[in-house]
Amino acid sequence: MIYGISREWLLDGTGEIYVPSNPLEKKLEEENSLLRKIDKSPLIKEIVEHLTALDNASLAQILAIAKTFSKK
């Protein structure tokens, strides 16, 4: 961080320009970043819409499958 400016933004122009100064701001920025990613992709947006209708057991199964694809 240089003068409160995000390293990511300086290097590749992505994310927010300023780094949040407290944990709540940081959490909000992470959530906003995720929402922007979802909003940019109609396919991801549709998947998320369907996910919100599922119960926890189904979501756990889908998470396990997704982890095998993303290798996280």
Summary of the structure (lengths in Angstrom):
residues: 72
radius of gyration: 15.8
end to end distance: 26.5
largest distance: 45.2
contacts: 140
relative contact order: 0.07
helix: 68%
strand: 4%
